[in-house]
Amino acid sequence: MGEFVEAVLSEARRQRQRYALNLETVYVGGGTPTALSETHLEKLLTGLRETLDLSQVKEFTCEVNPRTVTDSKAAMMRAQGIDRISLGIQSWDQATLKTLGRDHAPADAEETYQLLRGAGFRSVNVDLMFSIPGQSLETWLSTVRHTISLGPDHISAYNLNYEEDTEFFERLHRGQYREDQSQDAEFFDGALQILEGAGYQHYEISNYARPGHRSVHNESYWLGEDYLGLGPSAFSTWKNHRWQNVPDTTRYLKIMAANEEPALPGEHLTMDQRRTERFGLELRTERGLPLALVREPEQRMVQILQTEGLLEVKEDHIRLTRVGKPLVDSVAVALLGEDLKA
């Protein structure tokens, strides 16, 4: 772990020399950073603060999983300038957690939540997941209601995705699990009604926030801003160039120890690629997609999707309706047509 921390800090020092960084947000995640010991995590955070200019940072987030943080570690994180926590709870139902392979119990998650609240972080997000195999609608809505009762500042509610090279994906193809868009929409709409009724603003397909607690970091992704990733597997996008670091921790450590470059060959993003990404990302947001991005051949599809009740046009932006929100990916594909396939 010590070697890993030093490698990440070494990469940070290298990138500071390479790019004119004007950092607005920092997000420590992509795994479970709080799995590090307090000593190693403090070394990482201290090193980042010493290496990078964080004076203009508006939001400093750290991901936390239940059972990986203590009072002392939380106090240290707060002292290091972290002001936002994202807590990966996923569910308050023990059977659902078992299906997900989580090693914490609901009681562990609630204890961690209260501990983080007591540490004085400005904003606490709770991550939840729905459409998990075996999860009923009532179990899901019960998880949403219990989360609201705790009063987090932000709630992320993600539809389970079946990613390649995972056990869930293999079971899907063996027929043990199945995807059901109608069920996904029912789960999505049920949570939307409850969360909006509790005063949370639905500002992106999977994200809800109390006023003043939207994720600045995530909004930058959705709006296509540049970002710099550090560590194994990390992606970066800088002035239309995108690359990924080697997705292997052992190899990453060897490369950094040899003072070599951890980035794999990247790609230059064309204007058409950027435009395609904007359709997929900005449609997910409350603001929507600027109408000016829609080309003449696509305008007919906008009219069709409006007639079907999936889209609306307001203030020169295309926005998903309540019915269209669960179908955001399909709507983006329909709008782009052959462009997206290319």
C-alpha positions in Angstrom: 0.0 0.0 0.0 2.9 2.4 0.7 4.3 1.7 -2.7 0.9 2.3 -4.3 0.5 5.7 -2.5 4.0 6.8 -3.5 3.3 5.8 -7.2 0.1 7.9 -7.3 1.9 10.9 -5.8 4.7 10.5 -8.2 2.3 10.6 -11.1 0.7 13.7 -9.6 4.1 15.4 -9.5 4.7 14.4 -13.1 1.3 15.7 -14.3 1.7 19.0 -12.4 4.8 19.7 -14.5 3.1 18.6 -17.7 -0.2 20.5 -17.5 -1.3 23.9 -16.5 -3.8 22.7 -13.9 -6.6 24.9 -12.6 -8.3 22.5 -10.4 -11.9 23.1 -9.4 -12.8 19.7 -7.9 -10.9 16.6 -6.5 -12.5 13.2 -6.3 -10.7 10.4 -4.5 -12.5 7.2 -5.5 -12.7 4.6 -8.2 -12.4 1.9 -5.6 -12.4 2.2 -1.8 -9.8 4.7 -0.7 -10.8 4.3 2.9 -9.6 0.7 2.7 -6.1 2.3 3.1 -4.9 2.5 6.6 -5.2 5.9 8.3 -1.5 6.4 7.9 -1.4 5.6 4.2 -4.6 7.6 3.4 -3.2 10.6 5.3 0.1 10.3 3.3 -1.9 10.3 0.1 -4.1 13.3 1.0 -1.1 15.3 2.4 0.9 14.5 -0.7 -1.9 15.7 -3.0 -2.2 18.9 -1.1 1.6 19.5 -1.2 1.9 18.6 -4.9 -1.2 20.2 -6.4 -2.6 23.7 -6.0 -6.0 23.1 -4.4 -6.6 26.8 -3.5 -9.4 27.1 -6.0 -11.0 23.7 -5.3 -14.8 24.1 -4.8 -15.4 20.4 -3.8 -13.2 17.7 -2.4 -14.9 14.3 -2.4 -13.8 10.9 -1.0 -15.7 7.6 -1.5 -16.3 5.5 1.6 -17.6 2.0 2.0 -19.2 0.9 5.3 -16.7 -0.7 7.8 -13.7 1.1 6.3 -13.7 4.2 8.4 -13.2 5.1 12.1 -13.8 8.3 14.0 -10.1 9.0 13.9 -9.9 8.4 10.1 -13.0 10.5 9.5 -11.5 13.4 11.6 -8.2 13.2 9.6 -10.0 13.3 6.3 -12.0 16.4 7.4 -8.7 18.0 8.6 -7.2 17.3 5.2 -9.9 19.4 3.5 -12.3 16.7 2.3 -15.7 18.3 2.5 -17.9 15.8 0.7 -18.4 12.1 1.3 -19.9 9.5 -1.0 -21.0 6.5 1.0 -21.6 3.2 -0.9 -24.5 1.6 0.9 -26.5 0.2 -2.1 -29.3 -1.3 -0.1 -30.7 -1.6 3.4 -31.8 -5.2 2.8 -29.5 -8.0 3.9 -30.5 -10.4 1.1 -29.9 -7.8 -1.6 -26.5 -7.0 -0.1 -25.6 -10.7 -0.2 -26.6 -10.8 -3.9 -24.3 -7.9 -4.6 -21.4 -9.6 -2.7 -21.2 -6.8 -0.1 -19.5 -7.7 3.2 -21.4 -5.2 5.3 -24.7 -5.5 7.1 -27.4 -2.7 7.2 -26.4 -1.9 10.8 -22.8 -1.4 9.7 -23.9 1.0 7.0 -26.1 3.1 9.4 -23.3 3.2 12.0 -20.9 4.5 9.3 -23.4 7.1 8.1 -23.9 8.5 11.6 -20.1 8.5 12.2 -19.6 10.5 9.0 -22.4 12.9 10.0 -20.7 13.5 13.3 -17.4 14.3 11.7 -18.9 17.5 10.2 -18.5 17.0 6.5 -20.4 19.7 4.5 -22.2 17.2 2.3 -22.9 13.4 2.5 -24.1 11.4 -0.5 -25.6 7.9 -0.2 -25.2 5.5 -3.2 -28.1 3.1 -3.8 -28.8 0.5 -6.5 -32.0 -1.0 -8.0 -33.1 -3.7 -10.3 -30.8 -6.2 -8.5 -31.8 -9.9 -9.1 -34.3 -10.9 -6.5 -35.0 -7.4 -5.3 -38.7 -6.6 -5.2 -40.2 -3.1 -5.8 -41.3 -2.9 -2.2 -37.8 -3.8 -1.0 -36.3 -1.1 -3.2 -38.8 1.6 -2.1 -38.2 0.6 1.5 -34.5 1.3 1.0 -35.3 4.7 -0.5 -37.6 5.6 2.4 -35.1 4.6 5.0 -32.4 6.5 3.3 -34.5 9.7 3.3 -35.2 9.2 7.0 -31.5 9.6 7.7 -31.4 12.9 5.9 -28.4 12.7 3.5 -27.7 15.8 1.4 -27.5 13.9 -1.8 -28.7 10.5 -3.1 -27.5 8.6 -6.1 -29.8 5.8 -7.3 -28.2 3.6 -10.0 -29.8 1.0 -12.2 -27.7 -2.2 -12.1 -25.7 -2.6 -15.3 -24.4 -5.9 -16.5 -20.8 -5.2 -17.3 -18.6 -7.6 -19.2 -16.1 -9.7 -17.2 -18.3 -9.8 -14.1 -20.2 -12.6 -12.5 -23.5 -10.7 -13.1 -22.8 -10.6 -16.8 -22.0 -14.3 -17.0 -25.2 -15.2 -15.1 -27.2 -13.0 -17.4 -25.9 -14.9 -20.4 -26.5 -18.3 -18.7 -30.1 -17.2 -18.3 -29.9 -17.1 -14.5 -30.6 -13.3 -14.5 -32.6 -11.3 -16.9 -33.0 -7.6 -17.9 -36.4 -6.1 -17.7 -36.8 -2.5 -19.0 -40.4 -2.3 -17.7 -39.3 -3.3 -14.2 -36.4 -0.8 -14.4 -38.8 2.0 -15.3 -41.1 1.0 -12.4 -38.3 1.1 -9.9 -37.0 4.4 -11.3 -40.4 6.1 -11.2 -41.2 4.8 -7.7 -37.9 6.3 -6.4 -38.4 9.5 -8.3 -41.8 10.2 -6.8 -40.6 9.5 -3.3 -37.4 11.5 -3.5 -39.0 14.5 -5.2 -41.8 14.4 -2.6 -39.1 14.6 0.1 -37.6 17.7 -1.4 -34.8 16.3 -3.4 -34.1 17.9 -6.8 -33.7 15.4 -9.6 -30.9 17.1 -11.5 -29.5 14.1 -13.4 -31.0 10.7 -14.3 -29.4 8.9 -11.3 -28.8 11.8 -9.0 -30.9 13.8 -6.5 -29.8 16.6 -4.2 -31.0 19.0 -1.6 -30.6 22.6 -2.6 -26.9 23.6 -2.6 -25.6 20.0 -2.6 -25.3 19.0 -6.2 -22.1 17.2 -7.1 -19.9 19.8 -8.8 -17.4 17.1 -9.9 -20.0 14.9 -11.6 -21.6 17.8 -13.3 -18.3 18.6 -14.9 -18.3 15.1 -16.5 -21.8 15.5 -17.8 -20.9 18.9 -19.3 -17.7 17.6 -21.0 -15.1 19.5 -19.0 -11.5 18.3 -18.9 -10.4 16.0 -16.1 -7.1 14.3 -15.1 -7.1 10.8 -13.6 -4.3 9.4 -11.4 -3.6 5.7 -10.6 -4.1 2.4 -12.4 -7.1 2.2 -14.8 -7.7 6.0 -14.5 -9.1 7.8 -17.5 -8.2 11.4 -18.5 -9.5 13.9 -21.0 -7.5 17.0 -21.9 -8.2 19.3 -24.8 -9.8 16.6 -26.9 -7.2 13.9 -26.1 -8.4 10.9 -24.0 -6.3 8.2 -22.6 -6.3 5.5 -19.9 -3.6 4.3 -17.5 -2.7 0.6 -17.5 -5.6 -1.3 -15.9 -3.3 -3.5 -13.7 -2.0 -2.4 -10.3 1.1 -4.5 -10.3 2.1 -3.3 -13.8 1.3 0.3 -12.8 3.6 0.1 -9.8 6.5 -1.4 -11.9 6.1 1.3 -14.5 6.1 4.1 -12.0 9.1 2.6 -10.2 11.0 2.6 -13.5 10.0 6.2 -14.1 8.2 5.2 -17.3 4.8 6.4 -18.7 1.7 4.5 -17.3 -0.7 5.9 -20.0 -1.8 3.6 -22.8 -2.0 5.0 -26.3 -4.9 7.4 -26.3 -7.2 8.9 -29.0 -7.9 12.3 -30.3 -11.6 13.1 -30.0 -13.1 14.5 -33.2 -15.9 17.1 -33.1 -18.4 14.4 -34.1 -17.3 12.2 -31.2 -17.6 15.1 -28.8 -21.1 15.9 -30.2 -22.1 12.2 -29.8 -21.0 12.3 -26.2 -22.9 15.4 -25.5 -26.1 13.7 -26.6 -25.5 10.8 -24.3 -24.5 12.9 -21.3 -26.3 16.2 -21.4 -29.7 14.5 -22.1 -29.2 13.0 -18.7 -29.3 16.4 -17.0 -32.0 18.6 -15.8 -30.9 21.4 -18.2 -31.0 19.1 -21.2 -29.3 19.2 -24.6 -29.0 22.5 -26.5 -31.3 22.4 -29.4 -28.6 24.0 -31.6 -26.7 20.7 -31.5 -29.5 18.9 -33.4 -28.9 18.7 -37.1 -31.6 19.1 -39.7 -32.0 15.4 -40.5 -32.4 14.7 -36.7 -35.1 17.3 -36.2 -37.8 15.0 -37.5 -36.9 12.4 -34.8 -37.2 15.2 -32.2 -40.8 15.8 -33.3 -41.5 12.0 -33.2 -40.2 11.7 -29.7 -42.1 14.7 -28.6 -45.3 13.2 -30.0 -44.5 10.0 -28.1 -44.2 12.0 -24.9 -40.5 11.3 -24.4 -39.1 14.7 -25.1 -40.0 18.3 -24.6 -38.4 21.5 -26.0 -38.0 24.4 -23.5 -35.7 27.4 -23.5 -33.8 26.2 -26.6 -33.0 22.8 -24.9 -34.3 19.3 -25.4 -35.3 17.7 -22.2 -36.5 14.3 -21.2 -40.1 14.1 -19.9 -40.8 12.0 -16.8 -41.7 9.1 -19.1 -38.6 9.6 -21.2 -36.1 9.7 -18.3 -35.8 5.9 -17.8 -35.2 5.5 -21.5 -32.4 8.1 -21.9 -30.0 5.8 -23.7 -32.6 4.7 -26.2 -33.6 8.3 -26.8 -30.0 9.3 -27.5 -29.6 6.4 -29.9 -32.9 7.3 -31.7 -31.8 11.0 -32.0 -28.4 10.2 -33.4 -29.4 7.3 -35.6 -26.5 6.1 -37.7 -24.1 8.7 -36.2 -24.0 6.9 -32.9 -23.3 3.5 -34.5 -20.4 5.1 -36.5 
